[in-house]
Amino acid sequence: DRGLNCLPGIVKDINEVGYCLQDMDGDGDTELLIGSVSDNLIYAMYTMKNDQETLVIDAGERNTYRISSDGVFVNNASNSAAQMAYFLYTFSEGALHFQDGLVYDAGLDSQNPWFYVKDTAFDSGTYEAIATADAEAITSELDNNARPIAFMPFSDYNS
């Protein structure tokens, strides 16, 4: 009700939720990240844009973010057990910019469920089929290539 991300409130251990201040795009402005200390998941990210604090990432229970070692933001989004995605973004000028992604849509094709996408709409009309082995290699690399984030647990915060 105050416009804050709900995920920190779901985590029961205050040692597992923290914050990090870091310039994420090299523009000299520091971004505030709030996330999971041990999982490197970003729950929320704020930046300054036109002298206003701006929410850039607002994750959810089925919509998580992390950053890869090459600086690409990886959004894992899920609509159901049969439909999920890896959406890739760059961050510049105070905003995320969609690059491309992979969608798993077993409801559309259970034998060949992986598709390359150029938007985040889950629109099967825009899907381009990709071999399962290729998609699994890409998603494995994305999953294993998460950059550690130096979150300071809120339990360690001293004002």
DSSP file with accessible surface (Angstrom, degrees, kcal/mol):
  #  RESIDUE AA STRUCTURE BP1 BP2  ACC     N-H-->O    O-->H-N    N-H-->O    O-->H-N    TCO  KAPPA ALPHA  PHI   PSI    X-CA   Y-CA   Z-CA
    1    1 A D              0   0  198      0, 0.0     0, 0.0     0, 0.0     0, 0.0   0.000 360.0 360.0 360.0  -8.8    0.0    0.0    0.0
    2    2 A R        -     0   0  208      2,-0.2     3,-0.1     3,-0.0     0, 0.0   0.229 360.0-103.8-109.7  11.9    3.1    2.3    0.2
    3    3 A G  S    S+     0   0   65      1,-0.3     2,-0.3     0, 0.0     3,-0.0   0.662  77.6 134.0  79.3  15.4    4.4    1.4   -3.3
    4    4 A L        -     0   0  129      1,-0.1    -1,-0.3     2,-0.0    -2,-0.2  -0.721  65.5 -94.5 -99.7 151.6    7.2   -0.8   -2.0
    5    5 A N        -     0   0   18     -2,-0.3     4,-0.3     1,-0.1    -1,-0.1  -0.336  27.7-144.7 -62.0 139.8    8.0   -4.2   -3.4
    6    6 A C  S >> S+     0   0   76     53,-0.3     4,-0.9     1,-0.2     3,-0.9   0.703  80.8  83.7 -81.6 -20.0    6.3   -7.1   -1.5
    7    7 A L  H >> S+     0   0   15     52,-0.3     4,-1.6     1,-0.3     3,-1.1   0.874  84.0  56.2 -60.7 -40.8    9.1   -9.7   -1.7
    8    8 A P  H 34 S+     0   0   38      0, 0.0    -1,-0.3     0, 0.0    -2,-0.1   0.873 105.8  54.4 -58.8 -30.2   11.2   -8.4    1.2
    9    9 A G  H <4 S+     0   0   62     -3,-0.9    -2,-0.2    -4,-0.3    -3,-0.1   0.737 104.4  54.1 -74.0 -20.6    8.1   -8.9    3.4
   10   10 A I  H << S+     0   0   76     -3,-1.1     2,-0.3    -4,-0.9    -1,-0.2   0.843  88.8  86.6 -80.5 -33.9    7.7  -12.5    2.3
   11   11 A V     <  -     0   0   42     -4,-1.6     6,-0.1     1,-0.2     5,-0.0  -0.521  65.4-160.1 -70.4 125.1   11.2  -13.4    3.3
   12   12 A K  S    S+     0   0  192     -2,-0.3     2,-0.7     1,-0.1    -1,-0.2   0.680  70.1  73.2 -83.8 -16.7   11.1  -14.4    7.0
   13   13 A D    >   -     0   0   73      1,-0.1     3,-2.4     2,-0.0     4,-0.3  -0.861  62.9-159.4-107.1 112.6   14.9  -13.9    7.7
   14   14 A I  G >  S+     0   0  102     -2,-0.7   141,-0.9     1,-0.3     3,-0.7   0.733  92.7  66.1 -63.4 -17.9   16.1  -10.3    7.8
   15   15 A N  G 3  S+     0   0   81      1,-0.2    -1,-0.3   139,-0.1   141,-0.0   0.650  97.2  56.2 -73.8 -15.0   19.6  -11.6    7.2
   16   16 A E  G <  S+     0   0   58     -3,-2.4    21,-2.3    21,-0.1     2,-0.4   0.481  97.7  67.5 -96.9  -6.2   18.4  -12.7    3.7
   17   17 A V  E <   +A   36   0A   8     -3,-0.7   137,-2.8    -4,-0.3   138,-0.4  -0.961  64.2 145.3-117.9 132.6   17.2   -9.3    2.5
   18   18 A G  E     -AB  35 153A   0     17,-2.4    17,-2.2    -2,-0.4     2,-0.3  -0.857  35.7-117.3-150.4-173.1   19.5   -6.5    1.8
   19   19 A Y  E     -AB  34 152A  46    133,-2.0   133,-3.4    -2,-0.3     2,-0.3  -0.903  14.0-164.4-133.7 159.8   20.4   -3.4   -0.2
   20   20 A C  E     -A   33   0A  10     13,-2.2    13,-2.9    -2,-0.3     2,-0.6  -0.990  10.3-152.0-145.3 135.4   23.3   -2.4   -2.5
   21   21 A L  E     +A   32   0A 112     -2,-0.3     2,-0.3    11,-0.2    11,-0.2  -0.962  38.4 144.1-108.1 118.6   24.3    1.0   -3.8
   22   22 A Q  E     -A   31   0A  64      9,-2.3     9,-2.7    -2,-0.6     2,-1.0  -0.988  56.1-116.1-156.4 142.5   26.0    0.7   -7.1
   23   23 A D        -     0   0   52     -2,-0.3     7,-0.2     7,-0.3     3,-0.1  -0.724  34.8-175.9 -79.3 105.8   26.3    2.6  -10.4
   24   24 A M  S    S+     0   0   24     -2,-1.0    -1,-0.2     5,-0.3    67,-0.2   0.677  76.1  30.2 -83.6 -18.5   24.8   -0.1  -12.7
   25   25 A D  S    S-     0   0   41      4,-0.4    -1,-0.2    -3,-0.1    68,-0.1   0.339 103.6-113.6-125.2   7.6   25.4    1.6  -16.0
   26   26 A G  S    S+     0   0   66      3,-0.2     4,-0.1    -3,-0.1    -2,-0.1   0.687  78.4 124.0  72.7  19.6   28.5    3.7  -15.5
   27   27 A D  S    S-     0   0   71      2,-0.3     3,-0.1     1,-0.0    -1,-0.1   0.426  85.1-106.1 -92.7   1.5   26.8    7.0  -15.8
   28   28 A G  S    S+     0   0   59      1,-0.3     2,-0.4     0, 0.0    -5,-0.0   0.305  87.0 113.2  93.3 -10.3   27.9    8.3  -12.4
   29   29 A D        -     0   0   76     19,-0.1     2,-0.4    -7,-0.0    -4,-0.4  -0.814  64.6-129.8 -97.0 137.9   24.5    7.9  -10.8
   30   30 A T        -     0   0   81     -2,-0.4     2,-0.3    -7,-0.2    -7,-0.3  -0.701  17.3-150.1 -88.9 131.5   24.2    5.3   -8.0
   31   31 A E  E     -A   22   0A   0     -9,-2.7    -9,-2.3    -2,-0.4     2,-0.5  -0.730   9.4-134.5 -95.6 150.2   21.3    2.9   -8.2
   32   32 A L  E     -AC  21  46A  57     14,-2.1    14,-2.7    -2,-0.3     2,-0.4  -0.935  22.8-171.0-103.9 121.6   19.7    1.4   -5.1
   33   33 A L  E     -AC  20  45A   0    -13,-2.9   -13,-2.2    -2,-0.5     2,-0.4  -0.935   6.9-168.2-112.2 139.2   19.1   -2.4   -5.4
   34   34 A I  E     +AC  19  44A  30     10,-2.7     9,-2.7    -2,-0.4    10,-2.0  -0.990  34.2 112.8-122.6 131.5   17.0   -4.4   -2.9
   35   35 A G  E     -AC  18  42A   0    -17,-2.2   -17,-2.4    -2,-0.4     2,-0.5  -0.948  61.3 -38.5-171.2-166.3   17.2   -8.1   -3.0
   36   36 A S  E  >  -A   17   0A   3      5,-2.1     4,-1.2    -2,-0.3     5,-0.4  -0.666  37.8-152.6 -84.8 122.5   18.1  -11.6   -1.8
   37   37 A V  T  4 S+     0   0   40    -21,-2.3   114,-0.2    -2,-0.5   112,-0.2   0.914  93.6  30.6 -61.8 -44.3   21.5  -11.7   -0.1
   38   38 A S  T  4 S+     0   0   67    -22,-0.3    -1,-0.2     1,-0.2   -21,-0.1   0.760 122.7  45.1 -92.8 -22.4   22.2  -15.4   -0.9
   39   39 A D  T  4 S-     0   0  101    -23,-0.2    -2,-0.2     2,-0.1    -1,-0.2   0.481  93.9-130.9-101.3  -4.1   20.4  -15.8   -4.2
   40   40 A N     <  +     0   0   34     -4,-1.2     2,-0.4     1,-0.2    27,-0.4   0.801  53.9 152.5  57.5  29.3   21.5  -12.6   -6.0
   41   41 A L        -     0   0   37     -5,-0.4    -5,-2.1    25,-0.1     2,-0.6  -0.767  41.8-138.4 -90.8 137.3   17.9  -11.9   -6.9
   42   42 A I  E     +CD  35  65A   0     23,-3.2    23,-0.7    -2,-0.4    -7,-0.3  -0.861  22.3 176.9 -96.8 117.6   16.9   -8.3   -7.4
   43   43 A Y  E    S-     0   0A  20     -9,-2.7    16,-2.8    -2,-0.6     2,-0.3   0.821  71.0  -2.2 -85.0 -39.1   13.6   -7.5   -5.9
   44   44 A A  E     -CE  34  58A   1    -10,-2.0   -10,-2.7    14,-0.2     2,-0.4  -0.989  58.2-165.0-151.6 149.9   13.6   -3.8   -6.7
   45   45 A M  E     -CE  33  57A   0     12,-1.7    11,-3.6    -2,-0.3    12,-1.6  -0.989   8.6-171.7-140.5 133.1   15.9   -1.3   -8.3
   46   46 A Y  E     +CE  32  55A  46    -14,-2.7   -14,-2.1    -2,-0.4     2,-0.3  -0.912   6.2 173.5-121.6 149.8   15.7    2.5   -8.1
   47   47 A T  E     - E   0  54A   4      7,-2.4     7,-3.5    -2,-0.3     2,-0.5  -0.892  35.2-103.4-141.2 172.3   17.6    5.2   -9.9
   48   48 A M  E     + E   0  53A  90     -2,-0.3     2,-0.4     5,-0.2     5,-0.2  -0.889  38.1 173.5-100.3 131.3   17.4    9.0  -10.3
   49   49 A K  E >  S- E   0  52A  82      3,-2.9     3,-1.3    -2,-0.5    -2,-0.0  -0.973  71.9 -10.6-140.4 121.7   16.0   10.3  -13.5
   50   50 A N  T 3  S-     0   0  146     -2,-0.4    -1,-0.1     1,-0.3     3,-0.1   0.906 129.1 -57.2  53.6  44.4   15.3   14.1  -14.0
   51   51 A D  T 3  S+     0   0  149      1,-0.2     2,-0.4    -3,-0.0    -1,-0.3   0.707 118.5 111.8  60.5  22.9   16.0   14.6  -10.3
   52   52 A Q  E <  S-E   49   0A 131     -3,-1.3    -3,-2.9     2,-0.0     2,-0.2  -0.981  74.9-115.5-124.5 137.4   13.2   12.1   -9.4
   53   53 A E  E     -E   48   0A 155     -2,-0.4     2,-0.4    -5,-0.2    -5,-0.2  -0.545  39.7-164.1 -68.1 134.4   13.6    8.7   -7.8
   54   54 A T  E     -E   47   0A  42     -7,-3.5    -7,-2.4    -2,-0.2     2,-0.5  -0.988  19.6-131.4-130.7 128.9   12.5    6.2  -10.3
   55   55 A L  E     +E   46   0A  74     -2,-0.4    -9,-0.2    -9,-0.2     3,-0.1  -0.677  29.6 169.1 -77.3 122.8   11.5    2.6   -9.9
   56   56 A V  E     +     0   0A  27    -11,-3.6     2,-0.4    -2,-0.5    40,-0.2   0.799  66.2  29.1-102.3 -43.7   13.3    0.5  -12.6
   57   57 A I  E     +E   45   0A   1    -12,-1.6   -12,-1.7     2,-0.0    -1,-0.3  -0.984  52.8 172.2-124.0 132.6   12.7   -3.0  -11.4
   58   58 A D  E     -E   44   0A  86     -2,-0.4   -14,-0.2   -14,-0.2   -15,-0.1  -0.808  23.1-166.7-136.1  88.6    9.7   -4.2   -9.4
   59   59 A A        -     0   0    6    -16,-2.8   -53,-0.3    -2,-0.3   -52,-0.3  -0.167   3.1-162.6 -74.3 170.3   10.0   -8.0   -9.2
   60   60 A G  B >   -F   63   0A  19      3,-2.7     3,-1.5   -55,-0.1    -1,-0.1  -0.828  40.7 -83.5-142.7-178.5    7.3  -10.5   -8.1
   61   61 A E  T 3  S+     0   0  151      1,-0.3     3,-0.1    -2,-0.3    -2,-0.0   0.828 132.0  26.9 -63.2 -30.9    6.9  -14.1   -7.0
   62   62 A R  T 3  S+     0   0  132      1,-0.2    16,-2.1    16,-0.1    -1,-0.3  -0.014 118.3  65.5-118.0  28.3    6.9  -15.3  -10.6
   63   63 A N  E <   +FG  60  77A  49     -3,-1.5    -3,-2.7    14,-0.2     2,-0.2  -0.655  66.6 166.2-153.2  83.4    8.9  -12.5  -12.0
   64   64 A T  E     - G   0  76A  33     12,-2.1    12,-2.6    -5,-0.2     2,-0.3  -0.671  17.5-155.3-108.6 160.8   12.5  -12.3  -10.8
   65   65 A Y  E     +DG  42  75A  24    -23,-0.7   -23,-3.2    -2,-0.2     2,-0.3  -0.962  16.3 161.7-131.8 149.5   15.6  -10.4  -11.9
   66   66 A R  E     - G   0  74A  21      8,-1.6     8,-3.0    -2,-0.3     2,-0.4  -0.923  33.0-116.9-150.8 173.5   19.3  -10.9  -11.6
   67   67 A I  E     - G   0  73A   2     80,-0.4    80,-3.4   -27,-0.4     6,-0.2  -0.946  22.4-136.0-119.8 138.5   22.3   -9.5  -13.5
   68   68 A S  B >   -L  146   0B   2      4,-3.0     3,-2.3    -2,-0.4    78,-0.2  -0.419  32.2-101.6 -86.6 167.6   24.8  -11.6  -15.5
   69   69 A S  T 3  S+     0   0   68     76,-2.0    77,-0.1     1,-0.3    -1,-0.1   0.743 122.8  56.1 -63.3 -19.4   28.5  -11.2  -15.4
   70   70 A D  T 3  S-     0   0  115     75,-0.2    -1,-0.3     2,-0.1     3,-0.1   0.314 123.0-102.7 -95.7  10.7   28.4   -9.2  -18.7
   71   71 A G  S <  S+     0   0   28     -3,-2.3     2,-0.4     1,-0.3    20,-0.3   0.511  75.4 138.6  87.1   5.1   25.9   -6.6  -17.2
   72   72 A V        -     0   0   20     18,-0.1    -4,-3.0    16,-0.0     2,-0.5  -0.685  51.5-131.0 -84.2 133.5   22.8   -8.0  -18.9
   73   73 A F  E     -GH  67  89A   1     16,-2.9    16,-2.5    -2,-0.4     2,-0.6  -0.743  19.6-154.3 -84.3 129.6   19.7   -8.0  -16.7
   74   74 A V  E     -GH  66  88A   1     -8,-3.0    -8,-1.6    -2,-0.5     2,-0.6  -0.929   6.0-164.6-110.4 118.9   17.9  -11.4  -16.8
   75   75 A N  E     -GH  65  87A   5     12,-3.0    12,-2.8    -2,-0.6     2,-0.7  -0.920   4.3-160.1-104.4 118.0   14.2  -11.4  -16.1
   76   76 A N  E     +GH  64  86A  25    -12,-2.6   -12,-2.1    -2,-0.6     2,-0.4  -0.909  20.2 179.6 -96.4 112.0   12.7  -14.9  -15.4
   77   77 A A  E     -GH  63  85A  11      8,-1.8     8,-2.9    -2,-0.7     2,-0.4  -0.902   8.5-172.0-116.8 144.0    9.0  -14.5  -15.9
   78   78 A S  E     + H   0  84A  35    -16,-2.1     6,-0.2    -2,-0.4     3,-0.1  -0.994  21.7 175.9-140.4 131.5    6.3  -17.2  -15.6
   79   79 A N  E    S-     0   0A  93      4,-2.3     2,-0.3    -2,-0.4     5,-0.2   0.664  77.3 -26.9 -97.8 -26.6    2.7  -17.2  -16.4
   80   80 A S  E >  S- H   0  83A  48      3,-1.8     3,-1.0   -18,-0.1    -1,-0.4  -0.954  76.3 -77.9-169.2-179.9    2.1  -20.9  -15.5
   81   81 A A  T 3  S+     0   0  104     -2,-0.3     3,-0.1     1,-0.2    25,-0.1   0.775 130.8  46.3 -65.7 -22.1    3.9  -24.2  -15.2
   82   82 A A  T 3  S+     0   0   37      1,-0.2    24,-2.3    23,-0.1    25,-0.7   0.482 113.1  49.9 -99.6  -2.8    3.6  -24.5  -19.0
   83   83 A Q  E <   +HI  80 105A  35     -3,-1.0    -4,-2.3    22,-0.2    -3,-1.8  -0.936  61.2 137.3-145.6 117.6    4.8  -21.0  -19.9
   84   84 A M  E     -HI  78 104A  46     20,-2.1    20,-3.3    -2,-0.4     2,-0.3  -0.933  24.5-155.6-149.0 170.0    7.9  -19.1  -18.8
   85   85 A A  E     -HI  77 103A   0     -8,-2.9    -8,-1.8    -2,-0.3     2,-0.5  -0.981  21.6-141.8-149.8 158.4   10.6  -16.9  -20.2
   86   86 A Y  E     -HI  76 102A  20     16,-2.7    16,-2.3    -2,-0.3     2,-0.5  -0.980  29.5-172.3-116.1 108.5   14.1  -15.5  -20.0
   87   87 A F  E     -HI  75 101A   5    -12,-2.8   -12,-3.0    -2,-0.5     2,-0.4  -0.908   9.6-149.2-105.3 133.8   13.9  -11.8  -21.1
   88   88 A L  E     +HI  74 100A  28     12,-2.9    11,-3.3    -2,-0.5    12,-0.7  -0.866  18.3 177.3-109.9 135.4   17.2  -10.0  -21.5
   89   89 A Y  E     -HI  73  98A  29    -16,-2.5   -16,-2.9    -2,-0.4     2,-0.3  -0.959  21.6-146.7-133.8 149.4   17.7   -6.3  -20.9
   90   90 A T  E     - I   0  97A  54      7,-2.4     7,-3.2    -2,-0.3     2,-0.5  -0.740  21.5-136.6-102.1 162.3   20.4   -3.7  -20.9
   91   91 A F  E     + I   0  96A  15     -2,-0.3     2,-0.3   -20,-0.3     5,-0.2  -0.981  40.1 134.9-124.3 120.5   20.3   -0.7  -18.5
   92   92 A S  E >   + I   0  95A  47      3,-2.3     3,-1.8    -2,-0.5   -66,-0.0  -0.976  59.5  19.9-157.8 156.1   21.1    2.8  -19.6
   93   93 A E  T 3  S-     0   0  155     -2,-0.3     3,-0.1     1,-0.3    -1,-0.1   0.832 129.4 -58.4  52.0  35.3   19.7    6.3  -19.3
   94   94 A G  T 3  S+     0   0    6      1,-0.2     2,-0.3   -48,-0.0    -1,-0.3   0.647 118.4  86.0  77.0  15.2   17.7    5.2  -16.2
   95   95 A A  E <  S-I   92   0A  26     -3,-1.8    -3,-2.3     2,-0.0     2,-0.3  -0.987  75.8-112.8-146.7 155.0   15.7    2.5  -17.9
   96   96 A L  E     -I   91   0A  35     -2,-0.3     2,-0.5    -5,-0.2    -5,-0.2  -0.705  29.3-156.4 -82.8 139.9   15.8   -1.2  -18.8
   97   97 A H  E     -I   90   0A  73     -7,-3.2    -7,-2.4    -2,-0.3     2,-0.1  -0.975  16.7-126.1-123.4 117.6   15.9   -1.8  -22.6
   98   98 A F  E     +I   89   0A  62     -2,-0.5    -9,-0.2    -9,-0.2     3,-0.1  -0.347  30.1 173.0 -64.0 134.7   14.6   -5.1  -23.9
   99   99 A Q  E     -     0   0A  91    -11,-3.3     2,-0.3     1,-0.4   -10,-0.2   0.800  53.4 -65.1-101.2 -67.8   17.1   -7.0  -26.1
  100  100 A D  E     -I   88   0A  43    -12,-0.7   -12,-2.9     2,-0.0    -1,-0.4  -0.931  50.2-163.5-168.8-174.2   15.5  -10.4  -26.8
  101  101 A G  E     -IJ  87 117A   4     16,-1.7    16,-2.6    -2,-0.3     2,-0.4  -0.983  20.9-108.2-170.6 177.7   14.5  -13.5  -25.0
  102  102 A L  E     -IJ  86 116A   9    -16,-2.3   -16,-2.7    -2,-0.3     2,-0.4  -0.982  25.7-160.8-123.4 137.1   13.5  -17.2  -24.9
  103  103 A V  E     -IJ  85 115A   0     12,-3.0    12,-2.5    -2,-0.4     2,-0.6  -0.961   8.8-153.9-119.2 136.0   10.1  -18.4  -24.1
  104  104 A Y  E     +IJ  84 114A  66    -20,-3.3   -20,-2.1    -2,-0.4     2,-0.3  -0.955  22.7 169.0-103.0 117.5    9.1  -21.9  -23.0
  105  105 A D  E >>  +I   83   0A  17      8,-3.1     4,-1.8    -2,-0.6     3,-0.8  -0.702  11.8 166.6-135.4  82.0    5.5  -22.5  -24.0
  106  106 A A  T 34 S+     0   0   22    -24,-2.3     4,-0.2    -2,-0.3   -23,-0.1   0.739  76.8  66.1 -69.5 -21.1    4.5  -26.2  -23.6
  107  107 A G  T 34 S+     0   0   67    -25,-0.7    -1,-0.2     1,-0.2     3,-0.2   0.818 106.9  41.3 -68.8 -27.4    0.9  -25.3  -24.1
  108  108 A L  T <4 S-     0   0   87     -3,-0.8     2,-0.2   -26,-0.2    -2,-0.2   0.887 140.3  -1.8 -84.5 -42.7    1.7  -24.3  -27.7
  109  109 A D     <  -     0   0   57     -4,-1.8    -1,-0.2     1,-0.1    -4,-0.2  -0.754  57.9-174.7-154.1  97.6    4.0  -27.2  -28.5
  110  110 A S  S    S+     0   0   83     -2,-0.2    -4,-0.1     1,-0.2    -3,-0.1   0.758  89.2  50.1 -69.8 -22.7    4.8  -29.8  -25.8
  111  111 A Q  S    S+     0   0  151      1,-0.3    -1,-0.2    -5,-0.1    -5,-0.1   0.821 128.1  20.4 -83.3 -33.3    7.4  -31.5  -28.1
  112  112 A N  S    S+     0   0   87     -7,-0.1    -1,-0.3    -3,-0.1    -2,-0.1  -0.669  75.1 160.5-134.3  77.7    9.3  -28.4  -29.1
  113  113 A P        +     0   0    9      0, 0.0    -8,-3.1     0, 0.0     2,-0.4   0.478  40.3  96.4 -87.1  -1.6    8.4  -25.8  -26.4
  114  114 A W  E     +J  104   0A  18     16,-0.4    16,-2.0   -10,-0.2     2,-0.3  -0.748  45.4 173.2 -99.5 138.7   11.3  -23.3  -26.8
  115  115 A F  E     -JK 103 129A  16    -12,-2.5   -12,-3.0    -2,-0.4     2,-0.3  -0.992  29.6-129.4-142.0 143.5   11.0  -20.1  -28.8
  116  116 A Y  E     -JK 102 128A  66     12,-3.6    12,-2.0    -2,-0.3     2,-0.3  -0.725  33.7-167.5 -85.7 139.1   13.2  -17.0  -29.5
  117  117 A V  E     -J  101   0A   1    -16,-2.6   -16,-1.7    -2,-0.3    10,-0.1  -0.950  30.8-162.4-133.0 153.9   11.3  -13.8  -29.0
  118  118 A K  S    S+     0   0  131     -2,-0.3     2,-0.3     8,-0.2    -1,-0.1   0.164  81.7  35.9-115.5  11.5   11.8  -10.1  -29.8
  119  119 A D  S    S-     0   0   52      4,-0.1     3,-0.3   -18,-0.1     4,-0.1  -0.949  75.7-121.2-152.6 173.8    9.2   -8.8  -27.3
  120  120 A T  S    S+     0   0   63     -2,-0.3   -33,-0.0     1,-0.2   -20,-0.0   0.183  79.6 103.4-105.4  19.1    7.8   -9.6  -23.9
  121  121 A A  S    S-     0   0   67      2,-0.1    -1,-0.2     1,-0.1     3,-0.1   0.526  80.3-130.5 -83.6  -6.6    4.2  -10.1  -24.9
  122  122 A F        +     0   0   39     -3,-0.3     2,-0.8     1,-0.2    -2,-0.1   0.917  50.8 161.3  52.2  42.2    4.0  -13.9  -24.8
  123  123 A D    >   -     0   0   79      1,-0.2     3,-2.5    -4,-0.1     4,-0.4  -0.844  33.9-158.0 -98.4 106.5    2.5  -13.6  -28.3
  124  124 A S  G >  S+     0   0   63     -2,-0.8     3,-1.0     1,-0.3    -1,-0.2   0.747  88.4  69.9 -60.2 -20.4    2.8  -17.0  -30.0
  125  125 A G  G 3  S+     0   0   69      1,-0.2    -1,-0.3    -3,-0.1    -2,-0.0   0.689 101.8  45.2 -68.9 -16.5    2.4  -15.2  -33.4
  126  126 A T  G <  S+     0   0   48     -3,-2.5    -1,-0.2     2,-0.0    -8,-0.2   0.430  87.5 118.5-104.5  -2.8    5.9  -13.7  -32.8
  127  127 A Y    <   -     0   0   27     -3,-1.0     2,-0.5    -4,-0.4   -10,-0.2  -0.384  46.6-159.7 -68.0 142.7    7.6  -16.8  -31.7
  128  128 A E  E     -K  116   0A  90    -12,-2.0   -12,-3.6    -2,-0.1    -2,-0.0  -0.993  27.8-118.1-119.4 120.7   10.6  -18.3  -33.6
  129  129 A A  E     -K  115   0A  86     -2,-0.5     2,-0.3   -14,-0.2   -14,-0.2  -0.228  31.4-173.0 -59.8 143.7   11.2  -21.9  -32.9
  130  130 A I        -     0   0   36    -16,-2.0   -16,-0.4   -18,-0.1    -1,-0.0  -0.992  33.3 -98.2-136.5 141.9   14.6  -22.9  -31.3
  131  131 A A     >  -     0   0   53     -2,-0.3     4,-2.6     1,-0.1     5,-0.2  -0.313  28.6-126.6 -61.0 140.3   15.9  -26.4  -30.7
  132  132 A T  H  > S+     0   0   38      1,-0.2     4,-3.0     2,-0.2     5,-0.2   0.901 109.7  53.3 -56.0 -43.5   15.4  -27.6  -27.1
  133  133 A A  H  > S+     0   0   69      1,-0.2     4,-1.9     2,-0.2    -1,-0.2   0.906 110.9  46.9 -61.2 -39.9   19.1  -28.4  -26.8
  134  134 A D  H  > S+     0   0   94      2,-0.2     4,-2.2     1,-0.2    -2,-0.2   0.926 113.5  47.6 -67.1 -44.8   20.1  -24.9  -27.9
  135  135 A A  H  X S+     0   0    0     -4,-2.6     4,-3.0     1,-0.2     5,-0.3   0.918 111.3  50.6 -63.2 -42.5   17.6  -23.3  -25.6
  136  136 A E  H  X S+     0   0  107     -4,-3.0     4,-2.2    -5,-0.2    -1,-0.2   0.875 109.5  51.3 -65.5 -35.0   18.7  -25.4  -22.6
  137  137 A A  H  X S+     0   0   61     -4,-1.9     4,-2.1    -5,-0.2    -1,-0.2   0.928 113.0  45.7 -66.0 -42.2   22.4  -24.5  -23.3
  138  138 A I  H  X S+     0   0   70     -4,-2.2     4,-2.5     2,-0.2    -2,-0.2   0.942 114.7  46.0 -66.0 -47.6   21.5  -20.8  -23.3
  139  139 A T  H  X S+     0   0   13     -4,-3.0     4,-2.7     1,-0.2    -1,-0.2   0.881 111.1  53.4 -66.9 -34.8   19.3  -20.9  -20.2
  140  140 A S  H  X S+     0   0   59     -4,-2.2     4,-2.3    -5,-0.3    -1,-0.2   0.929 110.0  47.8 -63.1 -43.2   22.0  -23.0  -18.4
  141  141 A E  H  X S+     0   0  130     -4,-2.1     4,-0.9     1,-0.2    -2,-0.2   0.922 112.7  48.6 -63.7 -42.9   24.6  -20.4  -19.2
  142  142 A L  H >< S+     0   0   24     -4,-2.5     3,-0.5     1,-0.2    -2,-0.2   0.919 112.8  48.2 -62.1 -43.2   22.3  -17.6  -18.0
  143  143 A D  H >< S+     0   0   72     -4,-2.7     3,-0.5     1,-0.2    -1,-0.2   0.863 117.4  41.3 -65.6 -36.0   21.5  -19.5  -14.8
  144  144 A N  H 3< S+     0   0  130     -4,-2.3    -1,-0.2     1,-0.2    -2,-0.2   0.502 106.1  64.9 -90.4  -4.1   25.1  -20.2  -14.1
  145  145 A N  T <<  +     0   0   48     -4,-0.9   -76,-2.0    -3,-0.5   -75,-0.2   0.084  65.9 139.8-108.8  21.6   26.4  -16.7  -15.1
  146  146 A A  B <   -L   68   0B  31     -3,-0.5   -78,-0.3   -78,-0.2    -3,-0.0  -0.474  50.6-129.3 -70.5 133.4   24.7  -14.6  -12.4
  147  147 A R        -     0   0   67    -80,-3.4   -80,-0.4    -2,-0.2    -1,-0.1  -0.684  24.8-114.2 -82.4 131.7   27.0  -11.9  -11.1
  148  148 A P        -     0   0  101      0, 0.0     2,-0.5     0, 0.0    -1,-0.1  -0.379  26.3-149.1 -63.0 140.8   27.2  -11.7   -7.3
  149  149 A I        -     0   0   10   -112,-0.2     2,-2.3    -2,-0.0  -109,-0.1  -0.965  14.1-131.2-113.2 130.9   25.7   -8.6   -5.8
  150  150 A A        +     0   0   86     -2,-0.5     2,-0.2  -110,-0.0  -129,-0.2  -0.412  37.0 178.8 -82.1  66.2   27.2   -7.3   -2.6
  151  151 A F        -     0   0   15     -2,-2.3  -131,-0.2  -114,-0.2  -117,-0.1  -0.510  23.4-141.2 -69.5 132.7   23.9   -6.8   -0.8
  152  152 A M  E     -B   19   0A  81   -133,-3.4  -133,-2.0    -2,-0.2     5,-0.1  -0.871  27.0-119.0 -90.6 119.2   24.3   -5.6    2.8
  153  153 A P  E >   -B   18   0A  22      0, 0.0     3,-1.9     0, 0.0     4,-0.4  -0.323  12.3-128.7 -58.3 139.7   21.7   -7.4    4.9
  154  154 A F  G >  S+     0   0   74   -137,-2.8     3,-1.3  -140,-0.5  -139,-0.1   0.808 109.1  67.6 -59.2 -25.6   19.2   -5.0    6.5
  155  155 A S  G 3  S+     0   0   43   -141,-0.9    -1,-0.3  -138,-0.4  -140,-0.1   0.765 100.5  48.9 -66.1 -21.6   20.1   -6.8    9.8
  156  156 A D  G <  S+     0   0   88     -3,-1.9    -1,-0.3     2,-0.0     2,-0.2   0.455  84.6 119.7 -93.4  -3.2   23.6   -5.2    9.5
  157  157 A Y    <   -     0   0  126     -3,-1.3     2,-0.4    -4,-0.4    -3,-0.0  -0.440  39.8-174.4 -70.2 132.0   22.3   -1.7    8.8
  158  158 A N              0   0  144     -2,-0.2    -2,-0.0     0, 0.0    -3,-0.0  -0.994 360.0 360.0-124.7 126.5   23.3    1.0   11.3
  159  159 A S              0   0  145     -2,-0.4     0, 0.0     0, 0.0     0, 0.0  -0.320 360.0 360.0 -80.8 360.0   21.9    4.5   11.0
